Amino acid sequence: MTTLTTKPLAPLLDRLFEEAAALSPASIPAMAALSTDERTRLMQSKTDYIDLYGRLKDVPLPISRETGVLLYMLAKSGGARTIVEFGTSFGISTLHLAAALRDNGGGRLITSEFEPSKVVRARANLTAGGLIDLVEIREGDALQTLSVDLPEAIDLLLLDGAKALYPEILDLVESRLRPGAFVVADNADFSPEYLAHVRSPANGYLSTPFGDDVEVSMRVG
């Protein structure tokens, strides 16, 4: 038995995934008005992402169930005690990671979210899941919130915020990734610059795609 598969977390996650499935970005009028090309441009822009995610402030934008299980497995099997997450949203991915920390005997998860209403939802979900004591939610621009007061050694980094900022966020954390640490990037195809970095052995990673849009990398040097 694990924290992930028992009460109160398991039924909470079932409900959150069901709610997320019923509320897709396409159902938001402000998003439906955008062309596919314009949505892609906003996702890849290093300056206009605030506009995009402002339109999506009421949408969960969760990881998939499969990615959630992967996150738990990587954090649990690696004995993770320190985790950093970029992009909290409603806290679905945060719940998976915090569950692994609980089952590893405790730890610290630092997560960053710039949309205040999502911080409120995430904190409520983490409280309902009995995991809020393991999580520090930093509200604001991650380029600032994740630039200070990070653990000396980080066991896992999840990138699931503005895709264009993946290289910049990795740069903030990279020197603290311990050998063997995992970096998981959701929707990584929207950040070719990031993929080029982690897929180059010269940069100290072993990297592979997972599923349709996730990149899993391990720090080897």
C-alpha positions in Angstrom: 0.0 0.0 0.0 1.2 3.5 -0.8 0.1 7.0 0.0 -0.8 7.4 -3.7 -3.2 4.4 -3.8 -5.0 4.9 -0.5 -7.3 7.4 1.2 -7.5 10.3 1.3 -5.3 10.8 -1.8 -6.5 8.2 -4.2 -10.2 9.3 -4.3 -9.1 13.0 -4.4 -6.9 12.4 -7.4 -9.8 10.5 -9.1 -12.0 13.5 -8.6 -9.4 16.0 -9.8 -8.6 14.0 -13.0 -12.4 13.7 -13.7 -12.9 17.4 -13.2 -9.9 18.2 -15.4 -11.1 16.0 -18.2 -14.4 17.9 -18.2 -12.7 21.3 -18.5 -10.2 21.4 -21.4 -8.5 24.6 -22.7 -10.6 24.4 -25.8 -13.7 24.9 -23.7 -12.5 28.4 -22.6 -13.8 31.1 -25.0 -10.6 33.1 -24.7 -8.7 30.1 -25.9 -11.2 28.9 -28.5 -10.8 32.3 -30.2 -7.1 31.6 -30.9 -5.9 29.8 -34.0 -3.7 26.8 -33.6 -0.7 28.8 -34.8 -1.4 31.6 -32.4 -1.7 29.1 -29.4 1.6 27.5 -30.4 3.3 30.9 -30.7 2.1 31.9 -27.3 3.3 28.6 -25.8 6.8 29.1 -27.3 7.1 32.8 -26.5 9.4 33.9 -23.7 7.5 37.2 -23.3 3.8 36.5 -24.1 3.3 33.4 -21.9 1.7 35.5 -19.2 -1.1 36.3 -21.6 -1.6 32.7 -22.4 -1.7 31.4 -18.9 -3.8 34.3 -17.8 -6.4 33.0 -20.2 -6.1 29.5 -18.6 -6.3 30.5 -15.0 -9.4 28.4 -14.4 -8.2 25.3 -16.2 -6.3 22.6 -14.3 -3.8 21.8 -17.1 -2.8 18.6 -15.4 -0.2 16.0 -16.2 -1.7 12.7 -17.4 -2.5 9.9 -15.0 0.5 7.9 -16.5 2.9 10.8 -15.9 1.6 11.1 -12.4 2.5 7.5 -11.6 5.8 8.0 -13.3 6.6 10.9 -11.1 5.7 9.0 -8.0 7.8 6.0 -9.1 10.9 8.1 -9.9 10.7 10.0 -6.7 9.9 7.0 -4.5 12.5 4.6 -6.0 15.2 7.3 -6.0 14.6 8.0 -2.4 13.9 11.7 -3.1 13.9 14.1 -0.2 14.2 17.4 -2.1 12.0 18.2 -5.1 11.5 21.4 -7.1 8.5 22.0 -9.3 7.9 24.7 -11.9 4.2 25.2 -12.5 1.8 24.1 -9.6 -1.5 24.8 -11.3 -4.2 22.9 -9.2 -1.5 20.7 -7.6 -2.2 17.4 -9.3 1.5 16.7 -10.1 2.4 18.2 -6.7 0.2 15.6 -5.0 2.0 12.8 -6.7 5.4 14.1 -5.8 4.5 14.8 -2.2 3.1 11.3 -1.9 6.5 9.9 -2.7 8.1 12.2 -0.2 5.7 11.0 2.5 6.5 7.3 1.6 10.2 8.1 1.7 9.9 9.4 5.2 9.5 13.1 4.6 11.2 15.9 2.7 10.7 19.2 1.1 8.9 20.1 -2.1 9.2 23.6 -3.4 6.7 24.5 -6.1 6.1 27.8 -8.0 2.9 29.2 -9.4 2.3 32.8 -10.6 -1.6 32.7 -10.8 -3.0 33.5 -7.3 -6.3 31.7 -7.8 -4.4 28.5 -8.7 -2.3 28.8 -5.5 -5.5 28.8 -3.5 -6.8 25.7 -5.2 -3.5 23.9 -5.0 -3.2 24.6 -1.3 -6.7 23.3 -0.7 -6.1 20.1 -2.6 -2.8 19.5 -0.8 -4.5 20.0 2.5 -7.3 17.6 1.5 -4.7 15.1 0.5 -2.9 15.4 3.8 0.3 16.5 2.2 0.5 20.3 2.7 3.1 19.9 5.4 5.6 18.7 2.9 5.0 21.5 0.3 6.2 25.1 0.1 4.2 27.0 -2.6 6.0 30.1 -3.9 3.6 32.5 -5.5 5.0 34.7 -8.3 7.3 34.5 -11.3 9.4 31.4 -11.1 12.4 33.2 -12.5 12.4 35.1 -9.2 10.9 32.6 -6.8 13.2 29.7 -7.8 16.3 31.9 -7.9 16.7 31.9 -4.1 16.8 29.6 -1.1 16.9 26.3 -2.9 18.3 23.1 -1.3 22.0 22.4 -1.8 21.1 19.1 -3.4 18.0 18.5 -5.5 16.7 15.0 -6.2 14.0 15.7 -8.8 12.9 18.7 -10.9 9.5 18.8 -12.6 9.1 21.4 -15.4 5.4 21.9 -16.1 5.0 25.7 -16.4 5.5 28.1 -19.3 7.3 25.8 -21.8 9.4 28.6 -23.3 11.0 29.1 -19.8 12.2 25.5 -19.4 15.9 26.4 -20.3 15.9 29.3 -17.9 14.4 27.4 -15.0 16.8 24.5 -15.6 19.6 26.9 -15.5 18.5 28.2 -12.0 18.5 24.6 -10.6 21.0 22.7 -12.7 24.1 23.3 -10.4 22.1 21.8 -7.5 21.0 18.6 -9.2 22.8 15.7 -7.6 24.2 12.9 -9.8 21.4 10.6 -10.6 18.7 13.3 -10.2 15.8 13.2 -12.5 14.4 16.1 -14.6 10.9 15.5 -16.0 9.6 18.0 -18.5 5.9 17.9 -19.6 5.0 19.1 -23.1 8.7 19.3 -23.8 8.2 19.4 -27.6 7.2 23.0 -27.2 10.7 23.8 -26.0 13.2 22.7 -28.7 15.9 24.7 -27.0 15.4 22.7 -23.8 15.3 19.3 -25.6 18.6 20.1 -27.4 20.2 20.8 -24.1 19.2 17.7 -22.3 19.7 15.4 -25.3 23.3 16.4 -25.7 25.5 14.1 -23.7 28.1 16.9 -23.4 25.7 18.7 -21.1 25.7 15.9 -18.5 22.3 14.2 -19.1 20.9 10.9 -20.3 17.5 11.7 -21.8 14.6 9.9 -23.4 11.0 10.7 -24.4 8.1 9.2 -22.3 4.7 8.8 -23.8 3.6 11.5 -26.3 5.0 14.7 -24.8 7.2 14.1 -21.7 11.0 14.1 -21.6 12.7 12.2 -18.8 16.3 13.1 -18.1 18.8 11.9 -15.6 21.8 14.0 -14.4 24.9 12.0 -14.9 27.6 14.6 -14.4 
